[in-house]
Amino acid sequence: MLRIGLLTSGGDCQALNATMRGVVKGLSNSVDDLEVYGFDDGYKGLIYGKYRMLTSRDFSGILTQGGTILGTSRQPFKLMREPDEKGLDKVAAMKQTYYKLCLDCLVILGGNGTQKTANLLREEGLNIIHLPKTIDNDIFGTDMTFGFQSAVNIATDAIDCIHTTASSHGRVFIVEVMGHKVGSLTLHAGIAGGADIILIPEIPYDIKKVVDAIKKRSKAGKRFTILAVAEGAISREDAKLSKKEYKAKLANRAKKYPSVSYEIAAQIEEKSGMEVRVTVPGHTQRGGSPCAYDRVLSTRIGAGAAESILKQEYGCMIGIIDGKIKRVPLEECAGKLKMVSPKDQTVKAAKQIGISFGD
């Protein structure tokens, strides 16, 4: 008898279901006696013992289904060692649930915070496998995360749609793309959507250079300019602030502007006299069906997890490196962010074709 647990934690995205399907199908074709337990709403289900046994029917027809059939929640890693409001030891509770079900392995799907807790459970002696999920593609140790390409497609579609109204009215348009700390999604969607200016957290912008780039297009007879702006984009001035000072700055900005894009829009209007509009696709970037690329990637990652379980190789993340599925030890990747380098070839290519990063 092989018993595994599945949970999805953190923000949802496309291909979570497809990945779990890959795990279960990969095991079912090799093991005659398999029990699969799904935990409700991420680590919350593991902590409070809320789970259900899943059958093959639960994994039928979910390859194309977005979201997660198990539900999810955010359980901050920094609070995992702190008792809940009733004094419950969360780590001890998770271990108790694991051992109660006699699990051979717990497969955890999630992003960076989820991964840190997965590594914590590994350190506590549990057999853990982490599968890298995030639309930000910011997990260290893997070239690609499932959910990223689907989100790129949605953000690109949003920019595509803006082109027609921007050109019709001769306006400056800002499309705000998800990404607080890492700009991979904005970078790729910006290039794919034909944005003229891309602002990401890793390359602090100078608002004067942003305005100069817009004016340059106007002088060249271009009726419009489109900016792809990451929600975590930061100016050069703000990048020099301490964490405490920047946090205070964000609190003050929130009283006047909904996000950085609206602040940038106001600055552009003030310095150029041009009309600016802001579009925020928001959570649509995490929704809908996974694209074909993510369906293939998630199936490969799920099958890779199944192989790792069958070989009893635990304590790892199933990543993809140079096109091949790899097992990356959790202690080597947990807690690390994969940032966009200003010297990245994709950034260089964007600059070569005239895209401004405001730097």
N, C-alpha and C positions, 0 to 999 in steps of 0.2 A: 504493500500500500504506500503510495506517494501522496503526501498532503502538502499543498501549497496555499499561501494566502496572497491576495491581490488587494492593493489599495492605490487610489489616485489622490494626490494631495496638492494643495496650492491652487493657482488659477487654472481654469479649464482651458482646453484648446482642442483643435482638431486632431484626430488620429489616436486619442487615448484608447477608444474602444478597439480600433484596428490593432493596436499594439497588444492589448490583453488577449485579443483573439489569436494573434500569432503565438503568444506564449502557450495558451491552452491547446491549440491545435497541434503545435509542435510537440507537446508532451503526450497528447492523446494518441498520436500515431506511433508512439514508442512504448507507452506504458498501458497495461491492461487495467490496472486498478488505480484510479486517480480520483482524489477528492480536492475540490477547489473551493476555498472560502473567500468571499468578497466582503470587505469591510466598508461600512457605510460612511460616507463623508470623510474620507481620508484618515488621518491619525486619530481623529475623534472617535471613529468606530473601533480602532485598536485599543484606545485608552479605556473606553467605556463598554467594551465587549458587545458592540452592535455589529453583527455580521450575519451572513446567510450563506448556505451552501449553494453553489452554482452548478448548473448542468450544461451539457452541450447546447441545449436550446438557448441558453442565455447568450451564447457567443455566435449564434446563427443570425445572419443578416445585419451585423453591426459594423462590417468593414467600412461602409460609407457613412455611418452615423456619427455626427459630431458630439461634443460634450463627453460625458462619462456615465455609463449605466450604474456606476457605484455611488455617484455623487462625490463632492469634494468640499474641502474647507481649508482655511488657512490657520495653521497652528504654528506661530512663530517659534523658531528654533531657540531663541534666547530665553523663552519662557518654559522650555521643556523640562528643565531641572527644577522649576518652581512648582510647588503644589497648586492645585486648582482652588477655587473659592471654598470648597468643602475640605480642603487639606489633603486631597488625594495625591499621592506620588505618581506622576504621569508615567515616568520611565518604568517603575515597578509594575504599574498596571498594564502597560504594553507587553512587558515580558510575561506577565501572568497569563494574559490572553493568548499569547503565542504558545506557551507551554501547555495551556489547557486544551488547545486544539491539536497538540502534538504535531505541529507543523515541521516539515522538513526544510522549508524555505519560505521567506516572505518576499514577494516581488513588489517593489515600490516604484510608482511612476510619478515623476514630478521634477521641479526645477531645482534651483540652488538651495533654497531653504529646506526643501524636502530632502535633498541629498545630504545635507548636514545632519539631519535627524536620522537618516538611514545609516550614516556612518556611526552615529552615536549608538544605535542599536547593534551595529556590528561590533563595536567596542565592548558592548555589554554581553557579547557571546552568541547573538542570534545569527542564523544563516540568512544573509540579506543579499538581494540583487537589486540594483537601481537602474531604471530605464529613463534616459534623459529627455524630458519634455519641457519645451518652452518656445514661445513664438519669438523670443529674443535671440536665440542661438548663442547664448552666452555661457554655456556650461563648459568648463575646462576639461580637456581630455577627449573630446569628440569633435569631429569636423562639422557635424550637423545634428540638430535636434529635431525630433518630429514635431510638427505644428508650425515650424518656421516658414516653410515654403508656402503652405496654405495661407498664412497671414500675409506673406509678401504678395501673393496673388490678389488678396482682398484690398490691401492698401494700394496696390498698383491700379486696380480697377477704380478706386476712389479718385486717384490722381488723373486717370484717363478721363473720367467723367467731368472733372473740373476744367480740363482743357477747353471744352467747347464753350462753356459759359465765360471763362476767363478771356478767351479770344473774342467772343461776341461783344463783351462789355469793355474790353481793354483795361482790365483791372489786374491788380496784384493779388494773388491768392496764396494763402498758407494752408497746407494740409498737415495737420498734426498727427504724427504716427506714434504708436506706442513704443516705449523704451525709456525707462527712467535713468538707467545707468549705462546702458550699452546701445549703440546706434546701428547695429547690423540690419535690423528690419527697415529702418528709415533709409539707410544707405542703398540697400538693394531695391526697395520699392521706388525710391527717388530716381535711381538710374533707369529702372524698367519703365517708369511712368513718364520719363522725359522731363523731370524737374530741372529748373535752371539753377536753383540754389538748394543745397542740402546742409542742414545744421544738425550735428550730432554731439552727444556729451563729450566724446573723446577729443574733439577739436573745438575749443572755445572760440566763439565768433566775435568779431569786431563789428558793431552795428553800422559803423561808417562804411566799412567795406561791403557790407550787405547792400546798403543803399547805393553805393557806387556801382555795384554789379547790376542793380535794377535800372539805374540811370543809363548805364552803358547799353543795355538792351533797348531802352527807349530811344536813344540817339541813333541806334542802328535800324530803327523803324519797326521794332517789335512792339506789338500792341499790349502784350501782357507778360507777366512773369509769375512762375509758380515756384513756391518754396516748399520743400518737404522738411518739416521740423520735428525732431524727436521731442517727446514730452519732457525729456531731461536735458535738452539743449541748454548750454550755459555760456554767458558772455565772458570775455577775457577778464573784465573787472570782477565779476562774481567768482571766477575760478581762482582768484588770488585770496579770497576770503577764507577764514578758518571755517571748520564745519559748524561751529556754534554761530558764527556771524552769518554764514550762508543760510542756516536754518531760520534765523531771525528775519533775514531778507525775504525768504519764501513766505513766511507768515505775514509779513507786511504786504507782499505782492498779492497774496490771496484775497486781501481786503479790497483790492482794486481790479484785479484781473483774474479770470477763471483759470488761466494757465499761461505758460511762457509765450505761447503763440500770440495771445492777445496783447501781451506787453510788446512783443516785437512788432506787431501790426500797428500799434499806436506810435511807436518810435519811427517806423517807416513813413507813416502818414505825416508826422510832424516834420521829418527831415526832407521829405520829397514832395509832399503835397498830393501824392497819388492815393487813389482809393484802394483800400485793402479789405479783403474778406477772409474769414477764417472758417475752415471746415475741419471737424473732428470726427473721423470714422468711429473712434472709440472701440467699444467691445465687439463691434461687428468683425474686427480683425481676429478675434478668438473664436468666432462662431461659424456655423455652417458645416458642410461636409468637408472632409480632408481631400486635398487635391490628389491626383494620380501619383505624383512623386512621393507624397507623405504616406500613401497607402502601401507603396512598395517598401519605403524605408522602415515604416513601423512593423511591417510583416517580417522584414529581415532582422530587426532588433528583437522582436518577440521570439522568433525562431532561435536567435542567438542566446536569448535568456533560457529557453527550453533546453538547449544543448548544454549550457553551463550548469543547469540544475541536474541534468542526467549524469554529468561528469562530476557532480558534487563540488563544483568550483564556485565558492561563494565569496562574499565580501567585495564585490566588484560592481562597476557600472558597465553596461553593454553599450559601447560607443562605436562609431564608425570613423576609421582613420585611413586616409588614402583609398577610399572606396571599399575597404574591407572591415568586417565586423571584428571588434577587438574587445577583450575583457580588460578593463582598466581598474586597478585596485582603488577602492574608495578612499583610502588614506592619502592617495596621490592627487585626487581631484576635488574632494569635498572642501567647500569653503573658498574655492578659487573661482574668479570670474574670467571669462574669455572676452577681452575687450577688442574693439576695432583699433588697429594701429594706424596712426596718421600716415605711416609709410606702406600701408597695405596696398597690394597691387590693384585692388578694386578702387580704392581711393585715388590712386595715381591715374588709373584709366579715366575716372570721372573728371579729374582735373584736366587731363589731356584733351578731352572733348569740350572743355569750356565751362564745366559745372563749377560754381563757386561754393566754397565751404565757409566763407566769411573770415578766413584766416589770413 
